[in-house]
Each structure stands twice: as structure tokens, then as C-alpha cells.
Amino acid sequence: MRYLTLLFTLLISTLCCAEDIIVLKDGEIIKSCVIEINQSEVKYKRVSNPNGPTYSIAKNDVLAITYSNGEKETFSK
């Protein structure tokens, strides 16, 4: 039963992280799962490694974020 619960938890955590696209001002595109946006930075996990480290990038370097539901958020100074 414990193994089934562990497997279910891992499956759900992987499915919960949909693909968001971060576009940087220099043109770089990052496929990610955005975790948090605060006043100075954007925190995300890479889609290729959803259980890996949480990355952060300065909000000033981000041009736009397109979320998995199609909503787009743009950032300006």
C-alpha cells in the first residue's frame, strides 16, 4: 500500500507541473513550471526536470510569460 501511495504522489506531482514558457529580453525561451513571481524575481522549475532544483531569474530580464492555460503576462520597467 505504501508503494502505491508513493507512486500516486509522484504521478500527481509530475502532472501538476504544466508547461509555462518564459521569454527573456535577450530572446531566450525557457520551458518551465513557474512557481512564484515576486517583486524582484521569477522562480521556476525546468520542465525537463520537475523534481530538480528551483531556479530564479531577475524579473527585469523577463519579457513575458505564457502560461499553460494560454494566458500571457508581459513585464515592463
Backbone as a ProteinNet text record, in pm:
[ID]
protein_1_A
[PRIMARY]
MRYLTLLFTLLISTLCCAEDIIVLKDGEIIKSCVIEINQSEVKYKRVSNPNGPTYSIAKNDVLAITYSNGEKETFSK
[TERTIARY]
82.3	0	86.9	198.6	287.3	345.4	379.7	436	333.4	209.5	101.8	80.7	85	70.5	186.8	308	425	416.7	379.1	365.2	258.9	147.4	39.4	85.6	156.5	207.1	305.2	394.9	490.9	421.2	321.9	247.8	173.1	107.1	31.7	125.2	238.7	331.1	388.3	407.9	457.6	349.5	226.9	118	78.1	100.1	61.1	148	263.6	354.6	334.7	247.8	224.8	334.3	337.6	445.7	412.5	489.5	483.9	606.7	594.7	705.8	749.1	874.6	932.5	1015.3	986.2	1062.7	1145.8	1277.5	1367.3	1387.4	1433.8	1454.8	1561.7	1653.5	1756.3	1709.5	1583.5	1526	1527.1	1592.5	1597.6	1459.2	1424.8	1296.5	1324.4	1255.2	1272.3	1138.7	1136.3	1017.4	1023.1	920.6	929.5	793.6	797.4	678.8	701.4	632.5	652.3	596.4	678.8	642	592.3	667.4	637	692.1	616.1	663.5	650.7	763.6	758.4	808.7	835.8	870.9	1003.1	1094.9	1227.5	1267.3	1199	1242.3	1127.4	1156.4	1064.1	1129.7	1058.1	1110	1037.5	1116.1	1057.8	1136.9	1075	1142.2	1142.1	1244.5	1252	1158.8	1092	1000.3	1075.9	1198.7	1277.6	1318.4	1309.7	1347.3	1256.5	1128.8	1034.1	1064	1140.6	1176.8	1313.8	1374.2	1507.1	1503.7	1611.5	1622.6	1525.5	1497.4	1417.1	1513.2	1490.1	1574.1	1505.7	1584.1	1527.4	1599.6	1526	1579.7	1524.1	1604.1	1560.3	1438.8	1340.1	1216.9	1246.2	1349.8	1387.8	1436.5	1481.1	1530.4	1419.3	1298	1186.1	1101.2	1076.1	989.4	844.2	818.7	681.4	681.3	566.1	543.2	410.3	411.4	288.4	260.2	145.5	110.1	44.9	37	-15.4	-161.8	-235.7	-376.6	-395.3	-283.5	-289.9	-280.5	-291	-281.3	-138.4	-123.5	9.4	25.1	140.1	171.8	300.1	296.2	415.2	468.2	598.6	664.1	734	722.5	792.5	849.2	941.1	1004.2	907.9
-119.6	0	126.3	121.2	237.3	268.1	163.5	183.8	245.4	203.7	258.2	406.1	442.3	582.1	665.4	615.1	684.8	704.6	600.4	608.4	710.5	710	805.3	949.2	971.1	1104.5	1154.1	1069.3	1108.2	1137.3	1059.8	1080.6	1213	1242.3	1367.5	1487.5	1481	1594.4	1622.5	1519.2	1538.2	1598.3	1556.1	1607.3	1749.3	1789.3	1922.7	2031.4	1997.2	2095.6	2101.7	2190.3	2207.1	2296	2306.5	2379.9	2527.6	2612	2756.8	2796.5	2902.9	2947.2	3086.3	3096.5	3224.4	3275.9	3398.5	3461.7	3573.1	3562.7	3663.2	3777.7	3889.9	4007.4	3984.8	3891.4	3862.1	3758.9	3716.2	3624	3478.3	3445.2	3306.8	3262.4	3138	3080.2	2967.1	2969.8	2867.5	2797	2665.2	2585.2	2548.8	2589.3	2579.2	2557.1	2547.3	2547.8	2660.7	2772.3	2889.2	2858.2	2878.6	2851.6	2978.4	3087	3211	3330.4	3439.1	3566.4	3668.1	3726	3830.8	3961.3	4061.5	4193	4196	4107.7	4115.5	3994.7	3879.9	3761.7	3667.2	3578.8	3473.6	3340.7	3258.3	3127	3020.7	2923.7	2821.9	2691.8	2585.7	2457	2426.4	2361.8	2324.9	2207.5	2211.9	2104.4	1972.3	1978.7	1857.2	1791.1	1865.4	1811.2	1870.2	1829.9	1891	1863.9	1760	1730.2	1785.5	1858.9	1913.9	2045.2	2120.1	2245.4	2352.6	2446.8	2563.1	2672.1	2722.1	2827.2	2961.5	3067.5	3202.1	3291.3	3387.1	3481.5	3618.5	3721.4	3857.2	3892.7	3949.9	3988.2	4089.9	4172	4271.7	4207.6	4081.1	4011.1	3940.8	3937.4	3865	3959.3	3919.3	3996.7	3955.4	3823.5	3773.6	3629.5	3589.1	3450.2	3408.9	3297	3238.9	3114.3	3115	3005.2	2892.4	2776.4	2657.6	2672.5	2761	2781.2	2882.5	2933.9	3028.1	3174	3201.1	3339.1	3388.1	3513.5	3571.3	3692.2	3700.6	3812.6	3877.3	4008.1	4078.5	4165.3	4188.2	4266	4384.3	4498.6	4618.8	4692.7	4784.3	4860	4957.8
0	0	0	72.1	76.9	-60.8	-134.4	-268.1	-362.2	-348.6	-431.1	-399	-274.2	-233.5	-285.1	-275.5	-325.7	-477	-548.7	-693.5	-732.5	-664.5	-691.4	-665.5	-558.3	-524.5	-630.2	-673.6	-777	-909	-943	-1067.4	-1064.7	-955.6	-943.1	-944.6	-876.6	-873.5	-1011.9	-1092.6	-1228.2	-1317.3	-1302.1	-1385	-1348.3	-1225.2	-1180.1	-1242.5	-1285.1	-1341.7	-1492	-1536.6	-1679.6	-1737.5	-1867.1	-1932.4	-1948.5	-1882.1	-1898.8	-1980.9	-2057.5	-2140.7	-2094.9	-2053.1	-2011.8	-2128.4	-2172.7	-2279.5	-2217.4	-2234	-2178.4	-2277.7	-2228.7	-2313.7	-2419.7	-2396.6	-2496.2	-2599.4	-2590.3	-2687.8	-2646.2	-2536.5	-2489.3	-2442.5	-2472.7	-2431.6	-2333.6	-2220	-2117	-2097	-2120.2	-2092.3	-1945	-1871.6	-1726.9	-1662.6	-1532.3	-1448.5	-1348.1	-1367.9	-1281.8	-1143.6	-1043.7	-905.1	-836.9	-855.1	-782.9	-859.8	-855.5	-909.2	-796.6	-757.2	-655.6	-717.2	-637.8	-691.2	-765.7	-733.8	-795.4	-879.5	-864.5	-936.8	-970.6	-1066.3	-1106.6	-1069.2	-994.8	-954.6	-1035.6	-1085.9	-1172.3	-1163.3	-1213.8	-1230.8	-1379.4	-1425.9	-1567.1	-1594.1	-1708	-1745.7	-1759.4	-1806.3	-1824.8	-1693.2	-1582.2	-1451.9	-1343.8	-1340.4	-1246.3	-1099.3	-1069.9	-931.1	-895.6	-988.1	-967.7	-891.3	-902.1	-826.1	-875.7	-788.7	-825.3	-870.6	-990.9	-1047	-1025.6	-1027.2	-1019.7	-1119.5	-1171.4	-1268	-1232.9	-1254.4	-1223.1	-1307.9	-1245.5	-1314.7	-1424.9	-1407.7	-1507.8	-1637.4	-1631.7	-1750.3	-1827.7	-1771.3	-1832.4	-1916.6	-2040.6	-2129.1	-2110.9	-2110.5	-2098.9	-2050.1	-1995.8	-1957.1	-2018.4	-2090.4	-2142.2	-2058.9	-1989.8	-1900.7	-1979.4	-1919.3	-1985.7	-2025.9	-1958.9	-1992.9	-2105.9	-2160.9	-2271.8	-2231.6	-2103	-2053.3	-2068.4	-2108.4	-2127.2	-2036.5	-1971.6	-1883	-1933.9	-1956.7	-2002.5	-1890.5	-1893.8	-1790.9	-1855	-1793.7	-1842.1	-1722.8	-1749.4	-1639.2	-1579
[MASK]
+++++++++++++++++++++++++++++++++++++++++++++++++++++++++++++++++++++++++++++

